[in-house]
Amino acid sequence: MRSSLTFLIAVSLVLSATPASATGPQQDATPYLPAPTGRHPVGTTSLHLTDTTRPDPWVPGVDRELMVSLFYPAASGRGPRKQYMTPTESRAVLEEGGLTTVPPDVLSTVRTNAVVDAPPVGRRHGLPLVVLSPGYKRPRATLTALAEDLASHGYVVAVVDHTYENVATTFPDGRVAPCASCEVFHDPAFWQKLGEGRAADVSFVLDQLTGPRRHHRGANLVDAARIAVGGHSVGGASSLEAARADARIRAAIDVDGVLSTPVPPEGMTQPVMLLGRRNNFAPGAPGVKSWADAWPLLTGWKRWLVVAGMEHPSFTDIGVIGPQLGLDFGEVPGERGAAITRAYVRAFFDRHLRGEPQPLLDGPSASYPEVSRVEPSS
C-alpha cells in the first residue's frame, strides 16, 4: 500500500516547478491549450449534479454536489470558447502551488478549443463515453486538453470535479466550495475513503448520463454499453476502484497515480493500462511498489508503460501551460508530453471501446521513443 507521505510528495509536484526565466519570451503571452487532433470540432457543456441519496463525505449535512464538464463532437467550431477556470479558481490553484510570479487570474485567460453548448454531432446513443478524474486538489479543468482531443475523435467525455477534494469548485449560483478534505489527516484510511467516494461519484455521473440527463446536449450521444474511466494521479488510481465497483465500466486507465488502495485478492478482470513517468514507475523506481503489487491481480488485458523525461504535471494541462508562464517541467516539452498522453490514452480507449487494433500499445514506437513497456516476470 502506498504511504500517504509518498503520495503527498507526488501531488506537490503538480504545480511546483522551477521558474525557467522571470522574463521568458512567452511571459506576457496568453496561455493556450494545443488544438485537438481529431476531425471533429468540439462542443462542451457544464452539468451541476446533486445526489440527494448520498451525503457529502467531507461536509456532513449536505447532499453530494458535483460539477461536470461534458465534451463531445460538435457540428461547428464557431461560437464562444469555454472558460478554462474562473478567476477565483485560478487564484486558488496558484496559491496552493505557491506561485507568485504570474497574475493570480492568469488561468482564467487560457485559450481553450471547445465551443460552449455547440450543437452535437453523431448518432443518438452511438458514441463511447469516457469519465475522467483529476488529481487531488486539482480542478477538472486540468484535463481539458485530453478531453478535447478525445471528443474530437468521436468520444463523449465527462470530466468530474470531486467537490471538497479540489482547491476550489465554482457552482452556477456563485458558491465556491473549498478543499474541506485538505483539513483531514491524510492517513491510509483517508485515501481509502477518497477512492471509495470517487468511485461513488463516477457511478452517480453514469446514472445521470444514461438516465435523467440523457436528453441533455451531448449526453444523448452516449452509448451506455461502451463506458470507460481514467484519470491522473489519485484520479487514475481511483479509476481502477470505480471500474471494480461498477460493472458498466469496461476498462480503466491510471495515469501516473500510485495505488493507495490495493487491488483486492479476487483481482480485476477489466482491461487496465498503467501509464506513468519512468523516474517513478519503472522497476526499481520509488513509486513502483503499488503497481508491482497490483500487476498479478490484473487478470484481463493489461499494459504497463513508462515515459522517459516526463514529470507528474507533464500528463496534464499544467505541463503545457506551465512552460508558457515561465515554468520548467523536466526534459519533455509541454506539447510533446500532451501528444504522448493523448496518443496512448486514445489508443487504449480505441482498443477497448471500439475494438480497433492498436499496434502502438504492443511494442516500441518510432513516433514515441520516450515510451517503453514494462513486462514484470509475474
C-alpha positions as CSV (number, residue, x, y, z in Angstrom):
1,M,0.0,0.0,0.0
2,R,1.3,3.5,-0.8
3,S,2.2,5.6,2.1
4,S,0.4,9.0,2.3
5,L,3.8,10.7,2.5
6,T,4.8,9.4,-0.8
7,F,1.6,10.5,-2.3
8,L,1.8,14.0,-0.9
9,I,5.2,14.4,-2.3
10,A,3.9,13.3,-5.7
11,V,0.9,15.7,-5.7
12,S,3.0,18.6,-4.5
13,L,4.9,18.4,-7.8
14,V,1.8,19.2,-9.9
15,L,2.2,23.0,-9.6
16,S,5.7,23.2,-8.1
17,A,8.3,23.9,-10.7
18,T,11.5,25.9,-11.2
19,P,11.0,29.2,-13.0
20,A,12.6,28.9,-16.4
21,S,13.1,32.7,-16.6
22,A,11.5,35.6,-14.9
23,T,11.4,37.4,-18.2
24,G,10.9,34.4,-20.6
25,P,9.7,35.1,-24.1
26,Q,6.2,33.9,-23.5
27,Q,5.8,35.5,-20.1
28,D,3.2,38.0,-21.3
29,A,1.6,35.8,-23.9
30,T,-1.9,34.5,-23.4
31,P,-1.6,30.8,-22.4
32,Y,-3.3,28.3,-24.6
33,L,-4.1,24.6,-25.0
34,P,-2.9,22.6,-28.0
35,A,-5.5,22.1,-30.8
36,P,-7.3,18.7,-30.8
37,T,-6.0,16.2,-33.4
38,G,-9.3,14.7,-34.5
39,R,-11.6,15.7,-37.4
40,H,-14.5,16.9,-35.3
41,P,-14.9,20.4,-33.8
42,V,-15.5,20.1,-30.0
43,G,-18.5,21.2,-28.0
44,T,-18.8,21.4,-24.3
45,T,-21.5,22.0,-21.6
46,S,-21.4,22.1,-17.8
47,L,-23.6,20.0,-15.6
48,H,-24.5,20.7,-12.0
49,L,-25.5,17.4,-10.4
50,T,-26.8,16.7,-6.9
51,D,-27.0,13.2,-5.5
52,T,-29.9,13.5,-3.0
53,T,-29.4,9.9,-1.9
54,R,-25.8,10.4,-0.6
55,P,-24.4,12.8,2.0
56,D,-21.2,14.5,1.1
57,P,-18.3,12.5,2.6
58,W,-16.4,15.7,3.6
59,V,-19.1,18.1,4.7
60,P,-21.8,16.3,6.8
61,G,-25.3,17.5,6.5
62,V,-25.3,18.4,2.8
63,D,-26.0,16.3,-0.3
64,R,-23.2,15.4,-2.6
65,E,-22.9,18.1,-5.4
66,L,-20.7,17.7,-8.4
67,M,-19.7,19.9,-11.3
68,V,-19.1,18.0,-14.5
69,S,-17.7,19.3,-17.9
70,L,-19.1,17.3,-20.8
71,F,-17.1,17.4,-24.1
72,Y,-18.5,15.9,-27.3
73,P,-18.0,16.1,-31.1
74,A,-19.8,19.2,-32.5
75,A,-21.4,20.2,-35.8
76,S,-19.5,23.5,-35.8
77,G,-16.4,25.0,-34.2
78,R,-17.9,28.5,-34.3
79,G,-19.0,30.2,-31.1
80,P,-17.8,31.2,-27.6
81,R,-15.0,29.1,-26.2
82,K,-15.1,27.5,-22.8
83,Q,-13.5,29.5,-20.0
84,Y,-10.7,27.4,-18.6
85,M,-11.2,28.4,-14.9
86,T,-12.9,31.2,-13.1
87,P,-10.6,33.9,-11.7
88,T,-11.3,32.5,-8.2
89,E,-10.3,29.0,-9.2
90,S,-7.2,30.3,-10.8
91,R,-6.2,32.2,-7.7
92,A,-6.8,29.2,-5.5
93,V,-4.7,26.9,-7.8
94,L,-1.8,29.3,-8.0
95,E,-1.8,30.0,-4.2
96,E,-1.9,26.3,-3.4
97,G,1.1,25.8,-5.7
98,G,3.0,28.7,-4.1
99,L,3.2,30.5,-7.5
100,T,3.5,34.3,-7.1
101,T,5.4,35.2,-10.3
102,V,2.3,35.3,-12.5
103,P,-1.1,37.2,-12.3
104,P,-3.5,35.4,-9.9
105,D,-6.2,35.2,-12.6
106,V,-4.0,34.0,-15.4
107,L,-5.5,30.6,-15.6
108,S,-8.9,32.1,-16.3
109,T,-7.5,33.5,-19.5
110,V,-6.2,30.2,-21.0
111,R,-7.4,29.8,-24.6
112,T,-9.3,26.5,-25.0
113,N,-10.8,24.8,-28.1
114,A,-14.3,23.7,-27.1
115,V,-17.3,25.7,-28.0
116,V,-19.9,26.2,-25.2
117,D,-23.2,24.5,-25.9
118,A,-22.3,23.8,-29.6
119,P,-24.8,21.5,-31.4
120,P,-23.6,17.9,-31.0
121,V,-23.0,15.6,-34.0
122,G,-23.2,11.9,-34.0
123,R,-25.7,9.0,-33.9
124,R,-28.0,9.2,-30.9
125,H,-26.7,6.8,-28.2
126,G,-23.9,5.9,-30.6
127,L,-20.7,7.2,-29.1
128,P,-18.5,5.7,-26.4
129,L,-18.2,7.6,-23.0
130,V,-15.1,8.2,-21.1
131,V,-15.2,9.6,-17.5
132,L,-12.0,11.4,-16.3
133,S,-11.0,12.3,-12.8
134,P,-8.2,14.8,-11.9
135,G,-5.6,14.6,-9.3
136,Y,-6.0,15.5,-5.7
137,K,-6.6,19.3,-5.1
138,R,-6.7,19.8,-8.9
139,P,-9.7,21.2,-10.8
140,R,-11.3,19.2,-13.6
141,A,-10.1,21.9,-15.9
142,T,-6.5,20.4,-15.8
143,L,-7.7,17.5,-18.0
144,T,-9.3,19.7,-20.7
145,A,-6.7,19.2,-23.4
146,L,-7.1,15.4,-23.1
147,A,-10.9,15.7,-23.0
148,E,-11.0,18.0,-26.1
149,D,-8.8,15.6,-28.0
150,L,-10.9,12.5,-27.2
151,A,-14.0,14.4,-28.2
152,S,-12.5,15.5,-31.5
153,H,-12.1,11.7,-32.2
154,G,-15.7,10.9,-31.5
155,Y,-15.9,10.3,-27.8
156,V,-18.2,11.9,-25.2
157,V,-16.0,12.8,-22.2
158,A,-17.2,13.7,-18.7
159,V,-14.6,15.4,-16.5
160,V,-15.6,15.4,-12.9
161,D,-14.8,17.9,-10.1
162,H,-14.8,15.9,-6.9
163,T,-16.1,18.5,-4.6
164,Y,-14.2,19.4,-1.5
165,E,-11.2,17.5,-2.8
166,N,-10.3,20.4,-5.1
167,V,-8.9,23.8,-4.0
168,A,-12.0,25.5,-5.5
169,T,-15.2,24.3,-7.2
170,T,-17.5,27.0,-8.5
171,F,-21.2,26.3,-8.8
172,P,-23.6,28.1,-11.1
173,D,-25.1,30.2,-8.3
174,G,-21.7,31.6,-7.5
175,R,-20.9,29.5,-4.5
176,V,-17.3,28.3,-4.3
177,A,-16.6,25.0,-2.4
178,P,-13.1,24.9,-0.8
179,C,-10.9,21.9,-0.1
180,A,-12.6,20.6,3.0
181,S,-10.8,17.3,2.7
182,C,-7.5,19.1,2.9
183,E,-8.2,19.6,6.6
184,V,-8.5,15.9,7.3
185,F,-5.5,13.9,8.4
186,H,-4.1,12.0,5.3
187,D,-3.6,8.5,6.7
188,P,-4.3,5.3,4.7
189,A,-7.9,5.4,5.8
190,F,-8.2,8.9,4.3
191,W,-7.1,7.6,0.9
192,Q,-9.3,4.6,1.0
193,K,-12.3,6.9,1.8
194,L,-11.3,9.2,-1.0
195,G,-11.1,6.4,-3.5
196,E,-14.4,4.9,-2.5
197,G,-16.0,8.3,-2.7
198,R,-14.7,9.0,-6.1
199,A,-15.9,5.6,-7.3
200,A,-19.4,6.5,-6.0
201,D,-19.2,9.9,-7.8
202,V,-18.4,8.2,-11.1
203,S,-21.3,5.8,-10.7
204,F,-23.6,8.6,-10.0
205,V,-22.4,10.5,-13.0
206,L,-23.0,7.4,-15.1
207,D,-26.5,7.1,-13.7
208,Q,-27.2,10.7,-14.8
209,L,-25.7,10.5,-18.2
210,T,-27.5,7.2,-19.1
211,G,-30.7,8.2,-17.2
212,P,-32.2,11.6,-16.2
213,R,-29.6,13.6,-18.1
214,R,-29.6,11.5,-21.2
215,H,-31.7,14.1,-23.1
216,H,-29.1,16.9,-22.4
217,R,-26.8,18.3,-25.1
218,G,-24.0,15.8,-25.6
219,A,-25.3,13.2,-23.2
220,N,-27.8,12.0,-25.8
221,L,-24.9,10.7,-27.8
222,V,-23.7,8.3,-25.1
223,D,-23.7,4.5,-25.8
224,A,-24.3,3.1,-22.3
225,A,-22.7,-0.2,-23.4
226,R,-19.3,1.4,-24.1
227,I,-18.0,3.2,-21.0
228,A,-14.5,3.5,-19.6
229,V,-12.8,5.6,-16.9
230,G,-9.4,7.2,-16.4
231,G,-7.6,9.9,-14.6
232,H,-4.4,11.4,-13.4
233,S,-2.7,10.8,-10.1
234,V,-5.3,9.9,-7.5
235,G,-7.8,10.3,-10.2
236,G,-6.1,7.5,-12.1
237,A,-5.8,5.3,-9.0
238,S,-9.4,5.8,-8.1
239,S,-10.5,4.9,-11.7
240,L,-9.5,1.3,-11.0
241,E,-11.6,1.4,-7.9
242,A,-14.5,2.8,-9.9
243,A,-14.2,0.0,-12.5
244,R,-14.2,-2.7,-9.8
245,A,-17.3,-1.2,-8.2
246,D,-19.4,-0.6,-11.3
247,A,-20.0,-3.4,-13.9
248,R,-20.9,-0.8,-16.6
249,I,-17.3,0.3,-16.8
250,R,-15.4,-1.8,-19.4
251,A,-11.9,-0.5,-19.0
252,A,-9.7,1.8,-16.8
253,I,-6.5,3.7,-17.2
254,D,-4.3,5.0,-14.4
255,V,-2.1,7.9,-15.5
256,D,0.8,8.4,-13.1
257,G,-1.2,7.5,-10.0
258,V,0.2,5.5,-7.1
259,L,-2.4,3.0,-6.0
260,S,-3.2,3.9,-2.3
261,T,-5.9,1.2,-2.1
262,P,-4.6,-2.2,-3.3
263,V,-6.4,-4.3,-5.8
264,P,-8.4,-6.9,-3.7
265,P,-7.2,-10.6,-3.8
266,E,-10.0,-11.6,-6.1
267,G,-8.4,-9.4,-8.7
268,M,-9.8,-7.3,-11.6
269,T,-10.9,-8.6,-14.9
270,Q,-11.4,-5.4,-16.9
271,P,-8.6,-4.2,-19.2
272,V,-6.2,-1.8,-17.4
273,M,-3.4,0.4,-18.6
274,L,-0.8,1.9,-16.2
275,L,0.9,4.9,-17.8
276,G,3.5,6.8,-15.8
277,R,6.8,8.6,-15.7
278,R,9.9,6.4,-15.9
279,N,11.6,8.0,-12.9
280,N,8.8,6.9,-10.6
281,F,7.2,3.8,-12.1
282,A,10.0,1.8,-13.9
283,P,11.3,-1.2,-12.0
284,G,13.5,0.0,-9.1
285,A,11.9,3.5,-9.0
286,P,10.5,4.8,-5.7
287,G,6.8,4.7,-6.6
288,V,6.8,1.3,-8.4
289,K,5.7,-0.9,-5.5
290,S,1.9,-0.3,-5.7
291,W,1.9,-1.1,-9.4
292,A,4.1,-4.1,-9.0
293,D,1.7,-5.4,-6.2
294,A,-1.3,-4.9,-8.4
295,W,0.1,-6.3,-11.6
296,P,-0.5,-10.1,-10.8
297,L,-4.1,-9.3,-9.8
298,L,-5.0,-7.6,-13.1
299,T,-6.3,-10.7,-14.9
300,G,-7.6,-9.2,-18.0
301,W,-5.8,-7.4,-20.9
302,K,-3.1,-5.1,-19.3
303,R,-0.3,-2.8,-20.2
304,W,2.4,-1.1,-18.0
305,L,4.0,1.8,-19.9
306,V,6.6,4.3,-18.7
307,V,7.7,7.6,-20.3
308,A,11.2,8.9,-20.1
309,G,11.7,12.6,-19.3
310,M,8.2,13.4,-18.1
311,E,7.2,14.6,-14.7
312,H,4.0,14.4,-12.7
313,P,2.4,17.5,-14.2
314,S,3.5,16.6,-17.8
315,F,0.5,14.4,-18.3
316,T,-1.9,17.3,-17.6
317,D,-2.6,20.7,-19.0
318,I,-0.2,22.1,-16.3
319,G,2.6,20.6,-18.3
320,V,1.5,22.6,-21.3
321,I,0.5,25.8,-19.6
322,G,3.4,26.0,-17.1
323,P,6.2,26.5,-19.7
324,Q,4.2,29.3,-21.3
325,L,4.2,31.0,-17.9
326,G,8.0,30.6,-17.4
327,L,8.0,27.3,-15.5
328,D,10.1,24.2,-16.3
329,F,8.7,20.6,-16.1
330,G,11.5,18.2,-16.9
331,E,13.1,17.2,-20.2
332,V,10.0,16.6,-22.4
333,P,8.5,19.8,-23.7
334,G,4.9,20.6,-22.7
335,E,3.2,20.0,-26.0
336,R,5.2,16.8,-26.6
337,G,4.0,15.5,-23.2
338,A,0.5,16.3,-24.2
339,A,0.9,14.5,-27.5
340,I,2.3,11.4,-25.8
341,T,-0.5,11.3,-23.3
342,R,-3.2,11.9,-25.9
343,A,-1.9,9.2,-28.2
344,Y,-1.6,6.4,-25.7
345,V,-4.8,7.2,-23.8
346,R,-6.8,7.3,-27.0
347,A,-5.2,4.1,-28.3
348,F,-6.3,2.3,-25.1
349,F,-9.9,3.5,-25.4
350,D,-10.0,2.8,-29.2
351,R,-8.9,-0.7,-28.5
352,H,-11.3,-1.5,-25.7
353,L,-14.4,0.6,-26.5
354,R,-14.2,0.4,-30.3
355,G,-12.4,-2.9,-30.8
356,E,-9.8,-1.4,-33.0
357,P,-6.3,-3.0,-33.1
358,Q,-3.6,-0.6,-31.6
359,P,-0.1,-1.6,-32.5
360,L,1.1,1.5,-30.5
361,L,0.2,-0.5,-27.3
362,D,2.1,-3.6,-28.3
363,G,5.7,-2.6,-28.8
364,P,8.2,0.3,-29.3
365,S,7.1,3.2,-31.5
366,A,9.4,5.2,-33.7
367,S,7.0,8.1,-33.2
368,Y,7.2,7.9,-29.4
369,P,10.7,6.7,-28.5
370,E,10.2,8.1,-24.9
371,V,7.7,5.3,-24.2
372,S,8.7,1.8,-23.2
373,R,6.7,-1.2,-22.0
374,V,7.4,-2.8,-18.6
375,E,6.9,-6.6,-18.6
376,P,7.2,-7.9,-15.0
377,S,8.1,-11.5,-14.6
378,S,4.9,-12.2,-12.6
